[in-house]
Every structure is written in C-alpha cells, then in structure tokens.
Amino acid sequence: NVPVAETALMECKDKIFNFRWEKGTLKNYPFEISIAVMDTSPLDHPAGLLRVSPEEYEQAFLLWMAEKLDSGADDTDKEAMKRLLTSIPFRFHVLASEDARFFHMANLREVVKSFKLVGRSAIQRIFELEGFRLRKLKSHGPGGCDPAQLAQQFMKELPTTSGEEDVTSETYIKNAFKVLENVLAVDEVKQIILACEREYGKLSPFYSMSQLEALMAKTKDAGQLAWAVDAIKFYVDRKFATSGEMSARNLTGKTTNNRGLLDVMLEKQKMLEHLLHQWLEQQALDAESKAVIRSVSSPGRAAKFFDKNSAWKGSVQPGSQEILDFMRGVIFGPRFDGQLRHLMKSGKTAAELFATEPFQSEILRIEEDVQQHAPEAVAAAAGTARAPAAGTAEEEAGFADMLTSVLTAEELEKDTDSAVEGFLEKADSLVRRYITTVTEVESGSEFVDMLKEKSVWKMSRVGVMYAVQHAGESDSLPHCRTPRFRYEHMRKYFNGILGRNGEGDESFPSNMLFLLL
C-alpha cells in the first residue's frame, strides 16, 4: 500500500474545505471522484469498481467534517454538510485491464498535482512502482518486470511529469527498486522515513529520490543506515538544519570535497562508540552513572533523554553531566560540525580526533570535572565491592527484588517507556559488574594488559565473545556446540587472567562455562 502523507491531508482540509467553509463559498463538493469499471455493466460485478482519483481530497473532506461534528455543529451546519455529501460528482471510466487502471490513476494525480498538495514523494512512487511490478509479475511472469520494460511502458502511458525528477526513466525505476531492497527493507529505517513523510510532507529530508540515493551511497550496512536516518531526523526535529540543507548535494558533500553531512554523522557514530566504551571505561564514575551515559546510544534515544527544559540534568550524578552535555552538543548536535568535516580529510581515527582540537580541550575539561567527583565514585565502588559473591541466594533475591520493585505493573501502566528504561539502566549496571568489554587485541598478553585496570568480580564463570570469519571454521552457525576447537586457546587466555589474581592453573575449573558469539 502507498502511504498517505498526513501533512497533505491537513493542508487539503484547511486550505480547500475549512477556508471555503469559513468564507461561505463551500456550497458543493469541489472535486470529481473517478471510478474505474470493467465494462458498461458494472453492477454485474461490483467488486470490479475501483476509485482511481487521488484519495487525499476525500480523506481530507471526511476529516474536516468529523472535526466540525466533534466541535458541536448546529442543525444548519449539518444540513449544509448533507447537501455537500449529495453534491459529490462521480465519473465512471471503462478500464478493463490492471495496467489501464494504474496509468489512468497516475495521470489523474499528475493533473491535480498543480494544486501542489497531492504530488507523490519518492517513497510513495517507490511503493507505487513495487505494487505495479508485483501485479505485472502475477499476470505476465518475470519477463514483464524488467526496469527497462517498465520504463518503456511508463514513458508511453505517462505524459511529461511535473516533478523535478524524471520518474519515467529506466534509471529512476532501477534506483527505486534499489532503495526498496537496500533502504526500506530495514524496518527501523523505513519507520523513521515514513514518520518524516507523515510529519513534514514535502519538507521531509527523504522526499526526493536523490536524497534516498545519497543514503545508499554513503552507508555500508544496516547499522550505519539506521544511525544516519535517525540522526537526520534528529537534526530536523531539533531545527539544527532545515529541509533545504538536507539536499542530496549537502548530504553527500559534492560541493565540499565529498565530505557531506552524512559523512559527518557517520563519523560521529564512530566517535560515540569510542566515547561510550574505551574512553568511558577509564573514567572514575560509578557503574550506575556509566550505565545512564551508555543508554544514550543513538539519536532516537537522545531525543527522549535530552528534554528541552534540561530536566535531565537533575537525574544524573554531577560527574556525568559534563559528559552528557558534550554528547548532546557535539555528538548529537551541530557543535564542531564544521571543524569535524575539515579534520575528516586527515583520516584520523575516533581516538585521534578526541586528541585533536577542538575536541581535546573539551575532553580534558570533562576529565578534570570527573576527577573532582571521583571520591563519590570511589565510595560507590567500595559499597559495590562489599556485595555478596556471585551466585549466592542473597544475590538471586536481589534480582527478584529488582524485578518486583522497579518494573512493576503500576509503573508500566503509568509510563511504559520510563519504567522499562529505568529497569534496563539498573540491569545494565548490574551486568557490568560481571562483564567488561575490551577492543580487539592481537595477543594474549595484550589482552591481559587491557584487563589490568578492570575491576573484575570474583570469577566463578568466564566467557569470551568471538567473531569468527573464515578462520578455519565455517561461519554458518557451527558454534552452537561445545567449542573444543577453541578450548586450549581460551585456557591460555584465562589462565593468564587468573594468574594476575595470584591463582594458578589448578584454579581453572573443569566445568567452566564458555559463551560464544
């Protein structure tokens, strides 16, 4: 189904119906409804009746009428509405084939496009093309669905369109299917794009095909794609950029040495990854504060966390405020975007960027602020160190208590998002008492060195996450079994880790649990 832009409905409702009603000129329904029939005896098979005129006008009319009735329309108004309903003109067209109906509908939309309210966006055209292709596939088989053949039929059936892009060309149709398969196939991405369509209409940052092509050109995987569209929506929502500044040229950087806004946003994704893991792990903050900071891991989450009145500052520890403020202004906001665009030309890594101005002075200032509050974090850590050993009955009771006291039915009913978010923050804090993350290493000694400064709980189970790709083993899920092929490798690693605690090989339990990814 082709999604309808809600902004178009609202404009139609206000400019066409409400405006004329207030002026007293809305005496008759101002548009004609076109109905396609199979032949000259439509009542013999009424299922063949199909409206082919643009649906936005009818939906906007129903919305307008519903609002008037809800607001308390008097008898005079109701009578006027009845006259409007009985004045709707219908025109019937004999269109026997699916193709004839489709192109008649498309041509009608191009005609009324002069109203500048119901023109198709690229997303709507993509869904329209896909629906047409599926119908052709069903009736003609794969032979009639080639983009070149579809383009030939479009150029024959559709006159010159009034849009900025040549929507009947083979290139446009090919790109439409590429967007469908590579962009809209990711559900999170599709939902964000459709949300922008509903909210911004023609001002959506994803309105044109060239903007969607820019997303495909700059992103490498679903993770980058989801981050990019989320960040673009965040910028437009917060008015950090206008829809005009989201043109394909600005997104790709064709005028700025191929460093566009999309490149900046994807670089910020890498910087946030470094900030939330390698850098944050070294800071003297308590586990709960780190969990709160790590929870702000995407533009969508940032939109919920950083409320406009800055009330979020009262919900975090003082040592965390400067970090979160930096994330809000620099990672999720436009501060230093120009400098970052310039620095990207040097090919620096995220860690190297944080060691370069203007980021370095900000990071040093934050680290000083965190150190000033370090005694509070140390005290919190000391309290954690006196907690019961892993696996005890008391700890198991703690888990149950967290479930019943934090994620209650009452809290869920009041505000589901806040209740779940609070529970996950506490759960994250608890899990990080037992799990620590390190970057990829080249040797066992390097791995052990990276764990020197980590606070490791009394170990009764040790796990390691492996990413295996063509390393002598198939990567088609063969690792859901006892990993004997990595057993000696892990013994070597973990004996070194246990040895740093003054324990020898005999402490390596025979029933140790391994976790593999």
Residue pairs with C-beta under 8 A, 6 or more apart in sequence:
1 127
1 131
2 124
2 127
2 128
2 131
3 123
3 124
3 127
3 194
3 197
3 198
4 55
4 56
4 59
5 56
5 121
5 124
5 197
5 198
5 201
6 198
6 199
6 201
7 198
7 199
7 200
7 201
7 202
7 203
8 56
8 60
8 117
8 118
8 201
9 56
9 59
9 60
9 63
10 60
10 63
11 117
11 201
12 56
12 57
12 60
12 117
12 118
13 60
13 61
13 63
13 64
13 67
15 117
16 30
16 57
16 60
16 117
17 26
17 60
17 61
17 64
18 64
20 26
20 30
21 64
21 68
26 84
27 83
27 84
27 87
28 83
28 84
28 87
29 61
29 84
29 85
29 87
29 88
29 89
31 53
31 57
32 53
32 89
32 90
32 91
33 51
33 53
33 58
33 88
33 89
33 90
33 91
34 51
34 52
34 53
34 90
34 91
34 92
34 93
34 104
34 108
35 49
35 50
35 51
35 52
35 90
35 91
35 92
35 93
36 49
36 50
36 51
36 52
36 92
36 93
36 94
36 95
36 100
36 101
36 104
36 105
37 48
37 49
37 92
37 93
37 94
37 95
38 45
38 48
38 94
38 95
38 96
39 94
39 96
40 94
42 48
42 49
42 92
50 101
51 58
52 93
52 95
52 101
52 104
52 105
52 108
53 105
53 108
54 108
54 109
54 112
54 118
56 117
56 118
57 118
61 84
65 81
65 84
68 77
68 81
69 78
69 81
73 81
93 104
95 101
95 104
98 135
98 139
99 153
99 157
102 132
102 135
103 157
103 158
106 128
106 157
106 158
107 157
107 158
107 159
109 118
109 119
109 120
110 158
110 159
110 161
110 162
112 118
113 119
113 162
113 163
114 162
119 162
119 163
119 202
120 128
120 163
120 167
121 197
121 201
121 202
121 204
121 207
121 208
122 165
122 176
122 179
122 206
122 207
122 208
122 209
122 211
122 212
123 184
123 193
123 194
123 197
123 206
123 207
123 212
124 197
125 167
125 176
125 209
126 176
126 177
126 179
126 180
126 184
129 150
129 173
129 176
129 177
130 176
130 177
130 180
132 150
133 145
133 150
133 177
136 144
136 145
136 150
137 144
137 145
143 149
147 170
147 173
147 174
147 177
148 170
150 173
151 168
151 169
151 170
151 172
151 173
154 167
154 168
154 173
155 168
155 169
158 167
158 168
161 167
161 168
164 208
165 172
165 208
165 209
165 210
166 172
172 209
175 209
175 212
175 213
176 209
178 216
179 209
179 212
179 213
179 216
182 216
183 189
183 190
183 193
183 212
183 215
183 216
183 225
184 190
184 193
186 222
186 225
186 226
188 226
189 222
189 225
189 226
189 229
192 226
192 229
192 230
192 233
192 300
193 204
193 206
193 229
195 233
196 204
196 205
196 206
196 233
196 236
197 204
197 206
197 207
200 207
200 236
200 243
201 207
203 243
204 243
205 211
205 232
205 233
205 236
205 243
205 246
206 212
206 215
206 229
206 232
207 243
208 248
210 247
210 248
211 246
211 247
211 248
211 251
213 248
214 248
214 251
214 252
214 260
214 262
215 225
215 228
215 229
215 251
215 262
217 252
218 228
218 251
218 252
218 260
218 262
218 263
218 266
219 225
219 228
219 262
219 266
224 266
224 269
226 298
227 265
227 266
227 269
227 298
227 299
228 262
228 265
228 266
230 298
230 299
230 300
231 265
231 268
231 269
231 299
231 332
232 246
232 261
232 262
232 265
233 299
234 240
234 299
234 300
234 302
234 303
234 332
235 241
235 246
235 261
235 334
236 242
236 243
236 246
237 303
238 303
238 333
240 333
240 334
241 261
241 334
245 261
246 261
248 254
249 255
249 260
250 260
250 261
251 260
251 261
251 262
252 258
252 260
252 262
253 259
253 260
253 261
253 262
253 263
253 341
254 260
256 341
257 345
259 341
259 344
259 345
261 337
263 341
263 344
264 337
264 340
264 341
264 344
267 340
267 344
267 350
267 353
268 330
268 331
268 332
268 340
270 349
270 350
271 331
271 350
271 353
271 354
272 297
272 327
272 331
273 350
274 350
274 351
274 354
275 323
275 327
275 331
275 350
275 354
276 293
276 294
276 297
277 437
277 439
278 351
278 439
279 351
279 354
279 363
280 290
280 293
280 294
280 323
281 290
281 436
281 437
281 454
282 453
283 290
283 319
283 323
283 367
283 370
284 319
284 370
284 371
284 373
284 374
284 377
284 378
285 293
285 317
285 319
285 320
285 370
285 377
286 317
286 376
286 377
286 380
286 381
286 384
287 380
287 381
287 384
287 429
287 432
287 433
288 317
288 380
288 425
288 426
288 429
289 316
289 317
289 319
289 320
289 377
290 429
290 432
291 425
291 426
291 428
291 429
291 432
292 315
292 316
292 320
292 425
293 320
293 323
293 324
293 327
294 428
295 301
295 305
295 421
295 424
295 425
295 428
296 302
296 305
296 306
296 324
296 327
299 332
302 327
302 328
302 332
304 417
304 421
305 312
305 324
306 312
306 324
306 328
306 332
312 324
313 321
313 324
316 324
317 373
317 376
318 373
318 376
319 369
319 370
319 372
319 373
319 374
319 376
319 377
322 365
322 366
322 369
322 370
323 366
323 370
326 362
326 363
326 366
329 335
330 336
330 359
330 362
336 358
336 359
339 358
340 353
343 353
343 356
348 356
353 359
354 360
354 363
381 455
384 433
385 455
387 395
387 433
388 394
388 395
388 398
389 395
389 458
389 460
390 434
390 457
390 458
390 460
390 461
391 460
399 430
402 423
402 426
402 427
402 430
406 419
406 422
406 423
406 426
407 419
407 420
407 423
408 419
411 418
411 419
411 422
412 419
412 420
433 457
434 457
435 463
436 451
436 454
436 456
438 447
438 450
438 451
439 450
441 447
441 450
444 492
444 493
444 496
445 496
447 493
447 496
448 493
448 496
448 497
448 500
451 497
451 500
452 500
456 497
456 501
459 498
460 509
461 512
461 513
462 494
462 497
462 512
462 513
462 514
463 513
463 514
463 515
464 490
464 493
464 514
464 515
464 516
465 515
465 516
465 517
466 479
466 486
466 516
466 517
467 517
468 475
468 479
469 475
472 485
473 479
473 485
479 516
483 490
483 514
483 516
486 514
486 516
490 514
491 508
494 508
494 512
495 505
495 508
498 504
498 507
498 508
